[in-house]
Amino acid sequence: MEKIQLNNEVALSRIIQGLWRLKSWKMTPEALLEFVHQCIDLGVTSFDTAEIYGNYEAEAMFGEALKLEPELRSKIEIITKTGINMKSDKRPYSIGHYDTTYDKVVASCKKSIDLMHCEYLDVFLIHREDPLINHKEVARALNDLKAMGLIKSFGVSNFDPFKFDALHKATGGQLVTNQIEVSPLCFEHFNNGNMDYLQSVDVPPMIWSPLAGGQIFTGSDERSTNVRRVLEDLSKDYGVETDVLTYAWLLKHPVRMMPICGSGKIDRVKNAVKALDVELKHEDWYKIYVASKDQELR
Ligand SMILES: NC(=O)c1ccc[n+]([C@@H]2O[C@H](COP(=O)([O-])OP(=O)(O)OC[C@H]3O[C@@H](n4cnc5c(N)ncnc54)[C@H](OP(=O)(O)O)[C@@H]3O)[C@@H](O)[C@H]2O)c1
């Protein structure tokens, strides 16, 4: 599997496995460990989670699996996120809000490492744009965590180019990724200039909900139906499933997208990996781009 080098210390597998839905998979630690092994066998060595996933429980669940085989730590890369204080029965907040203060970022990182029994994080992300962000303070927190050896790299998620640029400058150009939503049903980051901006600073994005959370295959709305029809037509030409083509559509973009697979079914991870061998024709890329009718070519 191709690796994407983020900085001197961290390279991620081109296809990443996501753990947002982990709780719904209802796996025992042993079953999750087996799933992690199956991913590694496919070359998928990078795993994405966040403090808030699974109502604050996903990191601990992943940690329980890793604890069964501590040697696995050196064979995988762990990405997690901080900065959201989600309203939950597990937390006392009166309103869901963002928190990117120094103390929150540092404490959250230490807690994530503790819960996952993983000693360090490969990539630590600020989960969402915080309207109250103090760029210098966040940069200081991230730099201190790196100096302590607790994180090997850091980045952001869901930032528009302007906000990315502000934090990138405050950190001396150290942000290694922006984790953003892109799919044939989601064009926000084509339209806000992120694809162009990220190429210009040579920062590859991680892509969340690459299959629009499954909506492409199950949605009954007009946009989903249109996309599905185009993918089904093309899948006859290419001889691969429609999800494989969707991943191939993302992988073709020169920004070097790293799609995050959201399923806990290994056959679906296999299909994501299969897409690395599909060379989507130029015109077919555009057929998928305009399929939902959200995007018009002028
Ligand atoms: N940074 C952020 O703000 C953010 C936000 C959301 C997610 N993420 C990350 O991105 C990862 C991926 O997101 P995602 O889970 O939304 O990804 P996704 O791959 O777009 O969606 C996964 C969902 O699609 C379903 N699905 C997949 N293939 C299908 C098919 N062929 N037919 C029908 N349904 C299908 C899966 O069902 P099955 O489980 O049945 O396979 C699952 O429910 C997450 O795990 C998380 O790590 C980040």
The ligand as an SDF file (V2000), in Angstrom:
LIG
                    3D

 48 52  0  0  0  0  0  0  0  0999 V2000
  -13.3960   15.0010   11.0860 N   0  0  0  0  0  0  0  0  0  0  0  0
  -14.7100   14.8800   11.1530 C   0  0  0  0  0  0  0  0  0  0  0  0
  -15.4380   15.8340   11.4780 O   0  0  0  0  0  0  0  0  0  0  0  0
  -15.3220   13.5530   10.8210 C   0  0  0  0  0  0  0  0  0  0  0  0
  -16.7250   13.4360   10.6980 C   0  0  0  0  0  0  0  0  0  0  0  0
  -17.2440   12.1870   10.3810 C   0  0  0  0  0  0  0  0  0  0  0  0
  -16.3990   11.0940   10.1870 C   0  0  0  0  0  0  0  0  0  0  0  0
  -15.0360   11.2450   10.3120 N   0  0  0  0  0  0  0  0  0  0  0  0
  -14.1190   10.0960   10.0960 C   0  0  0  0  0  0  0  0  0  0  0  0
  -14.3590    9.5450    8.8190 O   0  0  0  0  0  0  0  0  0  0  0  0
  -14.6150    8.1590    8.9290 C   0  0  0  0  0  0  0  0  0  0  0  0
  -15.4960    7.7150    7.8070 C   0  0  0  0  0  0  0  0  0  0  0  0
  -16.7560    8.3940    7.8650 O   0  0  0  0  0  0  0  0  0  0  0  0
  -18.0920    7.6030    7.5400 P   0  0  0  0  0  0  0  0  0  0  0  0
  -18.2490    6.4750    8.4730 O   0  0  0  0  0  0  0  0  0  0  0  0
  -19.2030    8.5640    7.4210 O   0  0  0  0  0  0  0  0  0  0  0  0
  -17.6610    7.0100    6.0930 O   0  0  0  0  0  0  0  0  0  0  0  0
  -18.4690    6.3910    4.8900 P   0  0  0  0  0  0  0  0  0  0  0  0
  -17.6150    5.2820    4.3820 O   0  0  0  0  0  0  0  0  0  0  0  0
  -18.8760    7.4620    3.9580 O   0  0  0  0  0  0  0  0  0  0  0  0
  -19.8030    5.8030    5.5310 O   0  0  0  0  0  0  0  0  0  0  0  0
  -19.8070    4.5830    6.2230 C   0  0  0  0  0  0  0  0  0  0  0  0
  -21.2660    4.1210    6.2690 C   0  0  0  0  0  0  0  0  0  0  0  0
  -21.6530    3.8060    4.9340 O   0  0  0  0  0  0  0  0  0  0  0  0
  -22.1950    2.5000    4.9250 C   0  0  0  0  0  0  0  0  0  0  0  0
  -21.8020    1.8490    3.6640 N   0  0  0  0  0  0  0  0  0  0  0  0
  -20.5560    1.6860    3.1920 C   0  0  0  0  0  0  0  0  0  0  0  0
  -20.5810    1.0280    2.0040 N   0  0  0  0  0  0  0  0  0  0  0  0
  -21.8770    0.7790    1.7420 C   0  0  0  0  0  0  0  0  0  0  0  0
  -22.5370    0.1340    0.6840 C   0  0  0  0  0  0  0  0  0  0  0  0
  -21.8520   -0.3810   -0.3570 N   0  0  0  0  0  0  0  0  0  0  0  0
  -23.8920    0.0670    0.7280 N   0  0  0  0  0  0  0  0  0  0  0  0
  -24.5760    0.5750    1.7770 C   0  0  0  0  0  0  0  0  0  0  0  0
  -23.9870    1.1970    2.8340 N   0  0  0  0  0  0  0  0  0  0  0  0
  -22.6550    1.2970    2.8120 C   0  0  0  0  0  0  0  0  0  0  0  0
  -21.5560    1.7940    6.1000 C   0  0  0  0  0  0  0  0  0  0  0  0
  -22.3840    0.7460    6.5000 O   0  0  0  0  0  0  0  0  0  0  0  0
  -21.7770   -0.6210    7.0910 P   0  0  0  0  0  0  0  0  0  0  0  0
  -21.2520   -0.2600    8.4490 O   0  0  0  0  0  0  0  0  0  0  0  0
  -22.9480   -1.5280    7.1070 O   0  0  0  0  0  0  0  0  0  0  0  0
  -20.6910   -1.0910    6.1850 O   0  0  0  0  0  0  0  0  0  0  0  0
  -21.4640    2.9000    7.1270 C   0  0  0  0  0  0  0  0  0  0  0  0
  -22.6800    3.0480    7.8230 O   0  0  0  0  0  0  0  0  0  0  0  0
  -15.1620    7.9950   10.3530 C   0  0  0  0  0  0  0  0  0  0  0  0
  -15.0260    6.6930   10.8640 O   0  0  0  0  0  0  0  0  0  0  0  0
  -14.3030    8.9720   11.1120 C   0  0  0  0  0  0  0  0  0  0  0  0
  -13.0520    8.3710   11.4040 O   0  0  0  0  0  0  0  0  0  0  0  0
  -14.5040   12.4560   10.6170 C   0  0  0  0  0  0  0  0  0  0  0  0
  1  2  1  0
  2  3  2  0
  2  4  1  0
  4  5  1  0
  4 48  2  0
  5  6  2  0
  6  7  1  0
  7  8  2  0
  8  9  1  0
  8 48  1  0
  9 10  1  0
  9 46  1  0
 10 11  1  0
 11 12  1  0
 11 44  1  0
 12 13  1  0
 13 14  1  0
 14 15  2  0
 14 16  1  0
 14 17  1  0
 17 18  1  0
 18 19  2  0
 18 20  1  0
 18 21  1  0
 21 22  1  0
 22 23  1  0
 23 24  1  0
 23 42  1  0
 24 25  1  0
 25 26  1  0
 25 36  1  0
 26 27  1  0
 26 35  1  0
 27 28  2  0
 28 29  1  0
 29 30  1  0
 29 35  2  0
 30 31  1  0
 30 32  2  0
 32 33  1  0
 33 34  2  0
 34 35  1  0
 36 37  1  0
 36 42  1  0
 37 38  1  0
 38 39  2  0
 38 40  1  0
 38 41  1  0
 42 43  1  0
 44 45  1  0
 44 46  1  0
 46 47  1  0
M  CHG  2   8   1  16  -1
M  END
$$$$
